[in-house]
Amino acid sequence: MTLESCYAMMGGDLEGVRGRLLTDERVAKFVGMFPHDDTFANLERAMEAHALEDAFRAAHTLKGVSHDLGFMPLHVAADELTQALRPVKEGGAVDEAALVPLMEAVQDAYRTTIDALATVNE
Amino acid sequence: MFGTMVLGINAKLFVARSGAGAREMERDCWCMLARNPNDHRGGGYMVATSLSKKKTVLVVDDSMFNRALLADMMADEFNVIEAENGKQAIAAISKLGLGISLVLLDYVMPEMDGFAVLSVMQRRGWIKDIPVVMVSAESDPAYIERAYELGVTDFLTRPFDINIVRHRVRNTIMLYSKQRVLAGMVADEINERERDVNLMVSILSHIVEFRNGESGMHVLRVRALTEILLTCLAEKTDAYDLASADISTISMASSLHDIGKIAIAEEILNKPGRLTDEEFRIMKTHSAVGAEMLEKLPTGQNEPLVKTAYAICRWHHERYDGRGYPDGLVGDDIPISAQVVALADVYDALTSERVYKPAFSHEKAMSMIIGGECGAFNPLLIDVLRDNADSIHGQMESLSSDGRGNYGTKRVMEALADVDEKGTTSRTISLLDYERMKYNFYAEMSNEVQYELSQDPPMLVMSDYGRINLGLPEVIPDPEKSEALIRVFGREGVTEFLHRMMDTSPDDPIVRFDMCGVANGETRWYNVVSRALWSDDDKPVYMGALGKLTDVHDQRSLLMDLQFRAWHDSLTALANHAYARKVATERMEANPDCLFIMLIVDLDHFKEANDTYGHEFGDRVLRYFADRLSASVREDDLVARIGGDEFLVFMMCDQETDRRHLARRIHSAIRSEFEGFPVSSSMGVACADVVGKDYDEMFRCADRALYRVKRLGGGSCSFCEDETGPVCEVSSLSPIDKPERSYTGRERRQSAGVAKRRGNDKS
């Protein structure tokens, strides 16, 4: 499958990415790297262990990476989780119950993204 | 040029670190990573993406993906090196310095975040020379504000756009290079100006002095003393608001204090005898005349130097009590510059030789000034003079001995020569680059581990040789808790290593010691030489250390080998007699409650073995016997060869040991046969509790017991107390009642001592 259909499947912004990274070759290279990146795994591990500061860092990284690659639904979900976790950074309290749906949204978006990427790699 | 060379070396280091071949590296490092990102984990911390002479950009980000993306975007134009966290970033900057043209810094990172890196860069003054562009998805104005405050040049916001990244990096580097060049030019310009002004003042004041028939030293000495007095005065009080710029202006202007003398007729100026009243009146006009000359300068009257010189010229003959000339000013109406120069002028006049007087000593001059014989001065200045008398004396003396009269001229020549030289600022930078290159080169060439230790953040950075040889990472954050470091040097070794340096003082910052380390599974000795770094604060703070670790294992082994040879018998490798005596004596002193037994063993019929089968066979018998004897006793027992066929065993036992049984067991254990030659021995035994804890006495007694066995035909074992002699009697049941026979003085003392000890034991 082509990059176009893959991005369409996940609701990504391919034109934006093309504008920023200039060549399809480069886009494909980094899109191909994404499934091997361990940021999402780190995020899940940190959330399970209630290591909120690590979780904040991972969410923050995921938000940035997904933004760079134009994975918009994942970017939006990661951004919301990052904002909810931000008080940890400033030593404030976090409503852990409120994090659950936000994390689920990230997981959903991640799965959709990975599924879409799998079609390209085939 | 130097910068390029430094980069060359560093690039090589990075290749070595990554463990990949240079050719592969050049091709496209990131393609390899992209194919198998897992390979990268746990590997070297930095990777060079190219070996060309491009500018180097350091990317600091904990996300491998982000580093890869940025590196890919910049790879065409720049060398990209990477750090996974703040500590690695600091290590890279300490190592490469201006070799890094720009830092792309992430804000959210574990260990040490972007702000912490910025703080360190600011504290160490790097932020002035190395631009930092912050990369972050943060858009919170508070973060941006803080980052700018900490010296960040610009921001790159997500998502990254390749054109923006490239242009921003390129422009920032260009801006900084230009700024660096400009700053250098301005600094050189200022330095040059200052040199020119100094030169002019110097020439001018010397014209006056030469006309005056003086050596040229007077101006220099007044200037030096003015500077000393002002510096001390500024430390003592802030009443005169003397900044260091003021002090240097006043000092420079002091050189002009006598320019008015140019208008005085030479006959008066150089008259050897006493001046008439009229002549003195004319002479006194030099202060007002000098001031007038400055006042009538066509330009520059508002320059601080000229204004200050005016005050000094006009009022350096005023007195604090108002009885001076030309204006009769009183107290602090006289500008402080003129007051200080007046004092310096008087001190120098007193301590120098003049046509009408010899030179007075420093002490004499001081007492005359303080006693009010040479005018009236500000009491505060007199205090300053008195409080700093020793240092003034010392500095003025060294000025005289350095100068030898033509100091001024020499300096003029030097100043002239300097003007043509290359700009100082750019020179300093290239020197720094050169030093860095030298350091890197030597670190690679010498078989030493060089290191830098910093306290804040706690971090140990080692040269490449250290990494290869000790199997340590180049950068070790938190060394006290580093598993890798502990594996090499042990927990105690690491703690001691770190604390030795902390325990130094700023006055005595160098430590040397040996420590053991395990390299490639082998324990080796290292010599450590380290210099602790202390801050310049009033209360110095320990900041870290520089040092090197040299492998001295072979040297030390040689030394230990020599020592071994000195203490051991070359044929059997057993201890020799001297060593046995030393060790036995030490053991007895260290273990007062133990029982000690000495056996002297003589090989029976050894002479026959030698005579019948030859010396080579004799030697083999001795070696065999030595092994057999060693095998018959415990490992801790001391076995020595003390003569041709005589051996010694020294044992430590507890009080319950059955000594006779022990000796007999050993005696029978060593009875055997060697290649048809019957090995049997004679043995004499002495126990410390019987004859006293004295090595020589034990030896004599055991030897005597052995002699008895030998006389009776050998092949058996005898205790010295079994002997029908004095020692035997003393040591049998009733020691005190025995008759004294052929005792030597020593034996008598010894037996008395034994008797007393035994008596104590009973009580």
HADDOCK unambig.tbl for C-alpha pairs under 7 A between the chains (distance, minus, plus):
assign (segid A and resid 20 and name CA) (segid B and resid 160 and name CA) 6.78 0.50 0.50
assign (segid A and resid 20 and name CA) (segid B and resid 161 and name CA) 4.14 0.50 0.50
assign (segid A and resid 20 and name CA) (segid B and resid 162 and name CA) 5.51 0.50 0.50
assign (segid A and resid 21 and name CA) (segid B and resid 161 and name CA) 6.29 0.50 0.50
assign (segid A and resid 21 and name CA) (segid B and resid 162 and name CA) 5.51 0.50 0.50
assign (segid A and resid 33 and name CA) (segid B and resid 34 and name CA) 6.09 0.50 0.50
assign (segid A and resid 37 and name CA) (segid B and resid 65 and name CA) 6.79 0.50 0.50
assign (segid A and resid 57 and name CA) (segid B and resid 108 and name CA) 6.41 0.50 0.50
assign (segid A and resid 61 and name CA) (segid B and resid 63 and name CA) 6.92 0.50 0.50
assign (segid A and resid 64 and name CA) (segid B and resid 137 and name CA) 5.99 0.50 0.50
assign (segid A and resid 64 and name CA) (segid B and resid 158 and name CA) 6.32 0.50 0.50
assign (segid A and resid 64 and name CA) (segid B and resid 159 and name CA) 6.84 0.50 0.50
assign (segid A and resid 65 and name CA) (segid B and resid 66 and name CA) 6.96 0.50 0.50
assign (segid A and resid 67 and name CA) (segid B and resid 158 and name CA) 6.92 0.50 0.50
assign (segid A and resid 67 and name CA) (segid B and resid 159 and name CA) 5.45 0.50 0.50
assign (segid A and resid 68 and name CA) (segid B and resid 158 and name CA) 6.57 0.50 0.50
assign (segid A and resid 68 and name CA) (segid B and resid 159 and name CA) 4.36 0.50 0.50
assign (segid A and resid 68 and name CA) (segid B and resid 160 and name CA) 6.00 0.50 0.50
